[in-house]
Amino acid sequence: MGPHEAPSLSYPENLWLNWFKDEIFNADIDDTGAKSVLHYLFDLNLLINDGGQSFKILGVQSGQSSNEVKKILLKKINTTYHTEVGFALVYFVSNFSKSELPPLKLKEHSSDVIKKNIFGKSSMSRQKKTSNLSNLQIVQKLGNQLRPFLDLERQTISRLRGVYTSKTDAQWLFNYILDKTRKKSPAKKWEQLSRKRHR
């Protein structure tokens, strides 16, 4: 017996993994990813520890069918998604997959925070700019361009981590969200510029 037959009972993680993959999660989430998302659900208390290695869905009554439990859980997920800690749920649940997903945004920092480059040194805004860039200047310029992405990654992973959600889990979740929200650029029509100039 498992969650498909009696979802009101307590089960170990591996049995819940199969149920959530079949009933709740996006179809493109593999076993590794599903485990990471499940750990995130544990931290959100959508499943609670029932002693040892067993977990159960809170608020489900004995005898309720898999479909009834799914409806209850989706309602809870929808409510939790609108909280600070549950912000990422929308990216993993199949019920949300048809709607346009919001892009990840970097939360604002206070203005007194000193900007640092990717190597941890204060940014050198007073450094004389030259057209002949040295290797150090090129690296610093690249660091400045990458900083928003690296800050977003660090901040998102920090928000996702919890008691059950490890750094590895959070990294997988971040990469999946990024892939889901990355806008695909339309293919550009190729033109031979040299001929266009002589028309």
Backbone as JSON, one array per atom type, in Angstrom:
{
  "sequence": "MGPHEAPSLSYPENLWLNWFKDEIFNADIDDTGAKSVLHYLFDLNLLINDGGQSFKILGVQSGQSSNEVKKILLKKINTTYHTEVGFALVYFVSNFSKSELPPLKLKEHSSDVIKKNIFGKSSMSRQKKTSNLSNLQIVQKLGNQLRPFLDLERQTISRLRGVYTSKTDAQWLFNYILDKTRKKSPAKKWEQLSRKRHR",
  "N": [[0.85, -1.2, 0.0], [0.4, 2.3, -0.66], [0.76, 5.94, -1.09], [-0.89, 6.33, -3.36], [-3.04, 4.61, -3.0], [-3.87, 5.0, -0.3], [-3.7, 7.93, 0.7], [-3.84, 9.32, 3.09], [-2.32, 8.29, 5.08], [0.89, 7.77, 6.78], [4.07, 7.8, 5.15], [7.31, 6.69, 3.96], [9.89, 8.8, 2.49], [10.58, 7.95, -0.19], [8.24, 6.73, -1.2], [6.39, 8.81, -1.19], [7.63, 10.36, -3.07], [7.15, 9.14, -5.58], [4.34, 9.46, -5.74], [4.03, 12.26, -5.73], [5.41, 12.9, -8.08], [3.7, 11.76, -9.96], [1.26, 13.05, -9.48], [1.48, 15.83, -8.77], [3.89, 17.32, -9.41], [5.69, 19.0, -12.13], [5.98, 17.41, -15.31], [8.54, 17.29, -16.42], [10.38, 17.07, -14.41], [12.93, 15.25, -13.03], [13.93, 12.27, -11.1], [15.95, 13.03, -9.27], [15.55, 15.81, -9.13], [12.88, 15.82, -8.24], [13.15, 14.84, -5.68], [14.53, 16.94, -4.49], [12.59, 18.99, -4.68], [10.63, 17.85, -3.08], [11.9, 17.87, -0.58], [11.9, 20.61, -0.2], [9.14, 20.99, 0.1], [8.8, 19.66, 2.51], [10.11, 21.43, 4.22], [8.38, 23.56, 4.04], [6.3, 22.66, 5.49], [4.22, 21.34, 4.21], [4.18, 18.7, 4.03], [4.48, 16.77, 6.92], [6.76, 15.59, 9.41], [6.21, 12.45, 10.72], [7.35, 11.03, 12.69], [10.42, 9.4, 12.97], [11.4, 8.32, 9.8], [9.11, 8.82, 8.39], [6.46, 10.55, 6.69], [3.57, 12.72, 6.51], [0.6, 14.15, 5.02], [-0.68, 17.06, 6.25], [-3.89, 17.66, 7.68], [-5.46, 15.93, 6.23], [-8.03, 13.57, 5.98], [-8.8, 10.25, 7.14], [-9.53, 7.76, 4.73], [-9.97, 9.41, 2.56], [-9.76, 9.93, -0.96], [-7.15, 9.66, -3.48], [-7.46, 11.69, -5.39], [-9.02, 13.54, -3.96], [-7.27, 14.25, -1.91], [-5.26, 15.38, -3.44], [-6.55, 17.7, -4.38], [-6.89, 19.08, -1.95], [-4.23, 19.48, -1.24], [-3.27, 21.01, -3.4], [-4.69, 23.33, -2.99], [-3.56, 24.18, -0.59], [-0.94, 24.56, -1.48], [-1.29, 26.67, -3.27], [-2.0, 28.7, -1.49], [0.31, 28.82, 0.11], [2.21, 29.52, -1.77], [1.94, 32.25, -2.02], [3.3, 33.3, 0.08], [6.32, 34.5, 1.71], [8.28, 32.47, 2.07], [7.34, 30.43, 0.45], [7.65, 31.13, -2.2], [8.74, 29.83, -4.46], [7.19, 27.69, -5.26], [5.45, 27.86, -7.44], [6.93, 27.28, -9.7], [7.33, 24.55, -9.87], [5.01, 23.02, -9.81], [2.56, 21.29, -11.6], [0.01, 22.36, -12.09], [0.39, 25.08, -12.28], [1.87, 25.38, -14.52], [0.9, 26.17, -17.03], [0.41, 28.85, -16.91], [1.98, 32.11, -17.23], [5.19, 32.24, -15.99], [6.62, 34.01, -13.25], [9.61, 36.0, -13.47], [12.7, 35.43, -11.69], [13.67, 37.72, -9.18], [16.06, 40.01, -7.92], [16.24, 40.82, -4.57], [15.95, 44.02, -3.08], [18.78, 45.74, -1.73], [20.08, 47.62, 1.06], [21.21, 51.0, 0.59], [23.64, 51.58, 1.75], [25.28, 49.42, 1.56], [28.4, 48.17, 0.62], [29.51, 47.83, -2.63], [30.78, 44.91, -4.06], [33.14, 43.1, -6.04], [33.19, 39.94, -7.88], [35.34, 38.72, -6.73], [35.48, 39.49, -4.16], [36.64, 41.93, -3.47], [36.48, 45.47, -2.94], [34.72, 47.48, -5.29], [36.43, 49.24, -7.84], [35.76, 52.14, -8.51], [36.95, 54.58, -8.93], [39.1, 54.16, -10.46], [41.23, 54.95, -13.13], [39.95, 55.01, -16.34], [40.82, 53.39, -19.32], [41.27, 52.99, -22.86], [42.83, 50.91, -23.57], [42.6, 48.04, -22.26], [43.77, 46.31, -19.42], [44.57, 42.93, -18.35], [43.58, 42.63, -15.73], [41.67, 44.67, -15.6], [39.88, 43.75, -17.51], [38.98, 41.39, -16.3], [37.78, 42.51, -14.04], [35.76, 44.0, -15.24], [34.23, 41.94, -16.38], [33.5, 40.69, -14.02], [31.83, 42.67, -12.91], [29.73, 42.58, -14.73], [28.76, 40.02, -14.31], [27.94, 40.12, -11.68], [25.14, 40.79, -10.91], [23.78, 38.41, -11.62], [25.15, 36.48, -10.07], [24.62, 37.44, -7.52], [21.84, 37.12, -7.49], [21.66, 34.33, -7.69], [22.96, 33.53, -5.3], [21.29, 34.73, -3.37], [18.77, 33.56, -3.91], [19.27, 30.81, -3.49], [19.84, 30.91, -0.8], [17.34, 31.64, 0.19], [15.87, 29.38, -0.43], [16.98, 27.27, 1.0], [16.77, 25.03, 3.83], [15.79, 23.09, 6.73], [15.45, 20.52, 5.66], [15.99, 20.99, 2.98], [18.85, 20.92, 1.3], [22.02, 22.53, 0.41], [22.76, 21.53, -2.06], [20.27, 20.61, -3.01], [18.93, 23.1, -3.14], [20.47, 24.38, -5.09], [19.88, 22.84, -7.35], [17.13, 23.43, -7.55], [17.22, 26.19, -8.04], [18.56, 26.27, -10.54], [16.68, 24.94, -12.12], [14.46, 26.66, -11.95], [15.57, 28.89, -13.19], [15.95, 27.92, -15.78], [13.29, 27.53, -16.49], [12.29, 30.12, -16.55], [13.85, 31.53, -18.26], [13.9, 33.5, -21.06], [13.42, 32.56, -24.35], [15.27, 33.64, -27.09], [14.04, 34.88, -30.17], [14.75, 33.38, -33.32], [17.01, 34.96, -35.54], [16.75, 36.29, -38.8], [19.05, 35.38, -41.18], [21.32, 37.45, -42.88], [23.34, 38.46, -45.59], [25.55, 40.77, -44.96], [27.42, 42.23, -46.49], [26.46, 42.29, -49.12], [24.09, 43.63, -48.75], [24.87, 46.21, -48.2], [25.63, 47.21, -50.69], [23.38, 47.54, -52.16]],
  "CA": [[0.0, 0.0, 0.0], [1.15, 3.55, -0.72], [-0.06, 7.15, -1.2], [-1.9, 6.24, -4.42], [-4.21, 3.89, -2.47], [-4.32, 5.58, 0.97], [-2.82, 9.09, 0.89], [-3.98, 9.94, 4.41], [-1.39, 7.64, 6.0], [2.3, 8.19, 6.77], [4.92, 6.98, 4.29], [8.68, 7.2, 3.8], [10.13, 9.76, 1.41], [10.59, 7.37, -1.54], [6.87, 6.47, -1.66], [5.8, 10.12, -1.51], [8.3, 10.83, -4.28], [6.4, 8.62, -6.73], [3.01, 10.06, -5.77], [4.15, 13.66, -6.14], [5.79, 12.94, -9.5], [2.52, 11.4, -10.75], [0.07, 13.87, -9.22], [1.67, 17.25, -8.45], [5.04, 17.99, -10.02], [5.83, 19.08, -13.59], [6.42, 16.15, -15.91], [9.96, 17.31, -16.8], [11.22, 16.97, -13.21], [13.43, 13.88, -12.87], [13.94, 11.75, -9.73], [16.83, 13.88, -8.45], [14.85, 17.07, -8.91], [11.67, 15.58, -7.45], [13.59, 14.7, -4.29], [14.85, 18.3, -4.04], [11.33, 19.7, -4.5], [9.97, 17.22, -1.93], [12.56, 18.42, 0.61], [11.37, 21.98, -0.08], [7.78, 20.85, 0.65], [8.96, 19.32, 3.93], [10.45, 22.67, 4.93], [7.18, 24.42, 4.03], [5.3, 21.96, 6.31], [3.12, 20.79, 3.43], [4.24, 17.35, 4.58], [5.12, 16.86, 8.22], [7.4, 14.38, 9.92], [5.3, 11.71, 11.6], [8.2, 10.18, 13.5], [11.4, 8.64, 12.18], [11.55, 8.69, 8.39], [7.77, 8.85, 7.78], [5.84, 11.87, 6.53], [2.16, 12.7, 6.13], [0.04, 15.44, 4.63], [-1.49, 17.58, 7.35], [-5.27, 18.05, 7.38], [-6.13, 14.93, 5.39], [-8.76, 12.6, 6.81], [-8.75, 8.84, 6.76], [-10.52, 7.34, 3.74], [-10.05, 10.32, 1.41], [-9.12, 9.37, -2.14], [-5.97, 10.35, -3.99], [-7.92, 12.92, -6.04], [-9.45, 14.48, -2.91], [-6.05, 14.72, -1.25], [-4.58, 16.25, -4.41], [-7.25, 19.0, -4.36], [-6.56, 19.73, -0.67], [-2.83, 19.87, -1.29], [-3.12, 22.11, -4.36], [-5.23, 24.53, -2.33], [-2.52, 24.6, 0.36], [0.19, 25.03, -2.28], [-1.67, 27.97, -3.8], [-1.92, 29.65, -0.38], [1.71, 28.92, 0.54], [2.96, 30.18, -2.83], [1.85, 33.7, -1.83], [4.09, 33.69, 1.25], [7.74, 34.76, 1.44], [9.05, 31.23, 1.99], [6.8, 29.53, -0.57], [7.68, 31.83, -3.49], [9.22, 29.01, -5.58], [6.26, 26.59, -5.57], [4.82, 28.05, -8.75], [7.79, 26.78, -10.77], [7.45, 23.09, -9.84], [3.7, 22.37, -9.76], [1.99, 21.22, -12.96], [-1.18, 23.21, -12.19], [0.81, 26.44, -12.6], [2.78, 25.37, -15.67], [0.31, 26.79, -18.22], [0.43, 30.3, -16.77], [3.31, 32.7, -17.42], [5.91, 32.2, -14.72], [7.33, 35.27, -12.97], [11.07, 35.84, -13.43], [13.32, 35.66, -10.39], [14.16, 39.09, -9.03], [16.96, 40.25, -6.81], [15.63, 41.68, -3.56], [16.74, 45.25, -2.9], [19.66, 45.88, -0.56], [20.18, 49.0, 1.51], [22.17, 51.75, -0.23], [24.94, 51.71, 2.4], [26.08, 48.22, 1.33], [29.52, 48.42, -0.3], [29.5, 46.91, -3.76], [32.02, 44.14, -4.19], [33.16, 42.29, -7.25], [33.06, 38.51, -7.62], [36.51, 38.24, -6.01], [35.37, 39.94, -2.78], [37.28, 43.22, -3.25], [35.61, 46.62, -3.23], [34.82, 47.89, -6.69], [37.35, 50.36, -8.02], [35.06, 53.06, -9.4], [37.78, 55.75, -9.2], [40.24, 53.77, -11.3], [41.26, 55.63, -14.42], [39.54, 54.15, -17.44], [41.59, 53.53, -20.55], [40.76, 52.16, -23.94], [43.69, 49.74, -23.62], [42.29, 47.34, -21.02], [44.69, 45.28, -18.94], [43.89, 41.69, -17.97], [42.86, 42.87, -14.48], [40.5, 45.48, -15.91], [38.93, 42.88, -18.23], [38.38, 40.5, -15.29], [36.89, 43.34, -13.21], [34.59, 44.33, -16.05], [33.44, 40.71, -16.44], [32.93, 40.51, -12.67], [30.71, 43.62, -12.77], [28.62, 42.11, -15.56], [28.22, 38.79, -13.71], [27.51, 40.32, -10.29], [23.7, 40.65, -10.66], [23.4, 36.99, -11.69], [25.72, 35.78, -8.92], [23.84, 37.88, -6.34], [20.53, 36.47, -7.59], [21.86, 32.92, -7.36], [23.26, 33.4, -3.87], [20.11, 35.11, -2.6], [17.71, 32.56, -4.12], [19.66, 29.58, -2.81], [19.68, 31.18, 0.63], [15.89, 31.62, 0.49], [15.34, 28.02, -0.62], [17.56, 26.32, 1.95], [16.05, 24.83, 5.09], [16.19, 21.92, 7.51], [15.5, 19.38, 4.73], [16.52, 21.42, 1.67], [20.3, 21.13, 1.4], [22.57, 23.46, -0.57], [22.67, 20.83, -3.36], [18.85, 20.7, -3.4], [18.63, 24.5, -3.49], [21.15, 24.67, -6.35], [19.07, 22.22, -8.4], [15.88, 24.21, -7.65], [17.55, 27.47, -8.68], [18.84, 26.03, -11.96], [15.42, 24.57, -12.77], [13.67, 27.9, -12.05], [16.22, 29.73, -14.19], [15.64, 27.32, -17.08], [11.86, 27.74, -16.75], [11.96, 31.53, -16.74], [14.71, 32.12, -19.29], [13.17, 33.76, -22.31], [14.14, 32.12, -25.56], [15.32, 34.67, -28.11], [13.61, 34.4, -31.48], [15.84, 33.22, -34.3], [17.1, 36.1, -36.45], [16.94, 35.94, -40.19], [20.43, 35.62, -41.59], [21.5, 38.24, -44.09], [24.73, 38.71, -45.94], [25.64, 42.22, -44.82], [28.24, 42.85, -47.54], [25.6, 42.54, -50.29], [23.05, 44.59, -48.38], [25.48, 47.54, -48.28], [25.8, 47.65, -52.08], [22.11, 47.63, -52.89]],
  "C": [[0.89, 1.25, 0.0], [0.21, 4.74, -0.85], [-1.12, 7.1, -2.29], [-3.18, 5.58, -3.9], [-4.76, 4.56, -1.2], [-3.43, 6.78, 1.32], [-2.92, 9.78, 2.25], [-2.98, 9.38, 5.42], [0.03, 8.21, 5.89], [3.12, 7.23, 5.91], [6.34, 7.54, 4.29], [8.8, 8.07, 2.55], [10.01, 9.16, 0.02], [9.19, 7.08, -2.07], [6.15, 7.78, -2.0], [6.37, 10.65, -2.83], [7.54, 10.4, -5.53], [5.03, 9.28, -6.86], [3.07, 11.51, -6.26], [4.56, 13.8, -7.6], [4.58, 12.66, -10.39], [1.41, 12.45, -10.65], [0.29, 15.38, -9.17], [2.74, 17.94, -9.29], [4.95, 18.05, -11.54], [6.42, 17.79, -14.13], [7.9, 16.11, -16.26], [10.91, 17.25, -15.6], [11.63, 15.5, -13.02], [13.45, 13.48, -11.38], [14.79, 12.61, -8.79], [16.15, 15.19, -8.11], [13.62, 16.91, -8.04], [12.02, 15.46, -5.97], [13.9, 16.08, -3.7], [13.58, 19.1, -3.77], [10.59, 19.15, -3.27], [10.58, 17.73, -0.62], [12.09, 19.85, 0.88], [9.96, 21.96, 0.51], [7.82, 20.49, 2.13], [9.23, 20.58, 4.74], [9.28, 23.65, 5.0], [6.04, 23.83, 4.86], [4.06, 21.52, 5.52], [3.06, 19.27, 3.66], [4.98, 17.46, 5.9], [5.7, 15.52, 8.64], [6.49, 13.73, 10.94], [6.09, 10.72, 12.48], [9.13, 9.36, 12.64], [11.54, 9.19, 10.78], [10.21, 8.75, 7.65], [7.2, 10.26, 7.77], [4.38, 11.7, 6.15], [1.71, 14.1, 5.76], [-0.91, 15.88, 5.73], [-2.89, 17.95, 6.87], [-6.02, 17.11, 6.47], [-6.78, 13.89, 6.28], [-8.67, 11.19, 6.25], [-9.86, 8.51, 5.77], [-10.63, 8.25, 2.54], [-9.23, 9.74, 0.25], [-7.91, 10.21, -2.55], [-6.35, 11.68, -4.65], [-8.35, 13.98, -5.03], [-8.25, 15.09, -2.21], [-5.28, 15.68, -2.16], [-5.22, 17.64, -4.41], [-6.92, 19.78, -3.09], [-5.14, 20.29, -0.72], [-2.61, 21.04, -2.25], [-3.65, 23.42, -3.79], [-4.19, 25.08, -1.34], [-1.32, 25.18, -0.37], [-0.08, 26.43, -2.81], [-1.58, 29.05, -2.72], [-0.46, 29.89, 0.01], [2.56, 29.65, -0.48], [2.98, 31.7, -2.64], [2.57, 34.18, -0.57], [5.55, 33.88, 0.84], [8.52, 33.46, 1.23], [8.59, 30.31, 0.87], [6.86, 30.06, -1.98], [7.98, 30.92, -4.68], [8.25, 27.92, -6.01], [5.69, 26.67, -6.98], [5.62, 27.43, -9.89], [7.79, 25.26, -10.9], [6.13, 22.34, -9.98], [3.02, 22.44, -11.12], [0.76, 22.11, -13.15], [-0.84, 24.66, -12.57], [1.54, 26.52, -13.93], [2.22, 26.05, -16.91], [0.32, 28.32, -18.13], [1.86, 30.82, -16.95], [4.01, 32.8, -16.08], [6.67, 33.51, -14.49], [8.83, 35.05, -12.95], [11.58, 36.05, -12.0], [13.83, 37.09, -10.34], [15.03, 39.18, -7.81], [16.28, 41.19, -5.83], [16.56, 42.86, -3.31], [17.57, 45.19, -1.63], [19.68, 47.35, -0.16], [21.33, 49.69, 0.76], [23.55, 51.83, 0.41], [25.81, 50.46, 2.23], [27.16, 48.53, 0.3], [29.49, 47.4, -1.41], [30.84, 46.21, -3.85], [31.95, 43.34, -5.47], [33.18, 40.82, -6.88], [34.26, 37.94, -6.87], [36.55, 38.77, -4.58], [36.03, 41.27, -2.49], [36.32, 44.34, -3.62], [35.8, 47.05, -4.67], [35.64, 49.16, -6.81], [36.75, 51.36, -9.0], [35.94, 54.26, -9.78], [38.95, 55.43, -10.13], [40.13, 54.43, -12.67], [40.93, 54.64, -15.53], [40.39, 54.42, -18.67], [40.98, 52.64, -21.61], [41.57, 50.88, -24.07], [43.55, 48.97, -22.29], [43.35, 46.3, -20.67], [43.88, 44.03, -18.6], [43.04, 41.89, -16.72], [41.58, 43.65, -14.74], [39.43, 44.65, -16.64], [38.21, 41.96, -17.25], [37.4, 41.28, -14.42], [35.61, 43.7, -13.96], [33.64, 43.13, -16.16], [32.75, 40.45, -15.1], [31.74, 41.42, -12.44], [29.49, 43.17, -13.56], [27.96, 40.88, -14.95], [27.6, 39.01, -12.34], [26.0, 40.18, -10.08], [23.23, 39.19, -10.68], [23.9, 36.23, -10.46], [24.99, 36.16, -7.63], [22.47, 37.21, -6.32], [20.63, 35.01, -7.2], [22.06, 32.73, -5.87], [22.01, 33.68, -3.01], [19.0, 34.07, -2.7], [18.03, 31.27, -3.39], [19.5, 29.73, -1.3], [18.21, 31.12, 1.05], [15.31, 30.21, 0.42], [15.82, 27.04, 0.45], [16.76, 26.24, 3.24], [16.59, 23.62, 5.82], [16.39, 20.72, 6.59], [16.14, 19.74, 3.4], [17.99, 21.79, 1.81], [20.75, 22.17, 0.36], [22.51, 22.84, -1.97], [21.25, 20.85, -3.9], [18.53, 22.1, -3.91], [19.27, 24.89, -4.81], [20.37, 24.07, -7.52], [17.8, 23.03, -8.63], [16.13, 25.52, -8.38], [17.77, 27.28, -10.18], [17.57, 25.7, -12.74], [14.55, 25.82, -12.98], [14.24, 28.78, -13.16], [15.9, 29.23, -15.6], [14.18, 27.57, -17.47], [11.55, 29.18, -17.13], [12.81, 32.21, -17.8], [13.94, 32.28, -20.58], [14.03, 33.34, -23.49], [14.11, 33.24, -26.6], [14.85, 34.11, -29.44], [14.78, 34.35, -32.45], [15.83, 34.41, -35.27], [17.36, 35.6, -37.86], [18.36, 36.33, -40.61], [20.47, 36.41, -42.88], [22.98, 38.43, -44.34], [24.91, 40.21, -46.0], [26.4, 42.89, -45.97], [27.39, 43.16, -48.77], [24.57, 43.61, -49.98], [23.59, 46.01, -48.51], [25.52, 48.08, -49.7], [24.51, 47.75, -52.86], [21.82, 49.05, -53.32]]
}
